[in-house]
Amino acid sequence: MLHEIPVLAVTPDAVSLARLLVRRGPIPARAEVDALHIATAAIHGTDYLLTWNCRHIANALMRSRIETLCRTAGLEPPIMCTPEELTGA
């Protein structure tokens, strides 16, 4: 199923947005890879970011701050959720 899903490139803009997500919160510095994951999805305009990472990505308490920072950067954030949330399983 995954062979048709493209691998997204990490761009300088994604790195910049990831740094913003860490610097201005809500992503802690120790989770900079999670910030890069979110930023790469936002830069490429993905509709969804599926993850089992509920600590820093699919986290309802962080979601609004992440979305605000993405929009401040001129980007529409992806919907961050678990596969179960998306499929209703």
N, C-alpha and C positions, 0 to 999 in steps of 0.2 A: 504493500500500500504506500509506503513512503518513497518509492523510487520516482514518483512523479512530482514530489514536492521539492522545489528548488532549495539549494543551500544559499543563504543570504550572506553577502559579503559584509564584513565589518569595515565601515568607512570612517574617515576622519570625523564626519558629522556625528556618527553613532558614538564614537569615543567622546566627543565633546558633550553630547547629551548625557551619556553615562556619568561623566564627571559632574555634571550639573545635578543629576539625581543623587549622587553621593554628597556633594558639597552642600547642597541646600536641603538635604534630607529628602526623602524618608529612608533611602537605602544606606545602611551603615558601610563604612569603608571596608570592613572585612568581607562584604558581599558585593564587591565591585563587579564581579563576573555576572551577578544577577542584574545589576544596573545595565551592563553592556548587552545582556540578552534583551531586556526591555527596550533599550535604545535602538538596537539593530532592528527589532520588529517595527518600532515606530518610524524610523527613517525610511524603511522599505514599504511602509503603508499597509502592513498586514492587517487583516480584519481581526484575527484572534491570535493570542499567544497562549498555547496550551502548555500546562506545566503541572507537576505534582509538588512544586515548591510553594508551599503555603506560608512559609515564613516571610519571604520578601517579595514574591511576585503575585500569586493568587491570594492576596491578603486584603480582606475588606477594609481593615483599618488603615492600610497604606494606599489603597487604590486611588482615593480622591486626590491625595497629594501628588502621586505619580502622574495622574491624568492632568492635573493643573500645570505641572512643570512641562510636560510634553506640549500642551496647548500654548503655554507661554513661549515655547521655542518654535511655535508655528506648525506643530504637528498634531495630527489626530492619534491618540494612543490606541493600541490594540485593546480588544476586550481580553482581559487576563483572567483565565479560569482553568479549572481542572478538566480533563477529558470527560469525567463524569458529569460535571456541570453542563458542558456543551451538549452531550448526548442525552442527558436526562436519565442515565443509567443508575 
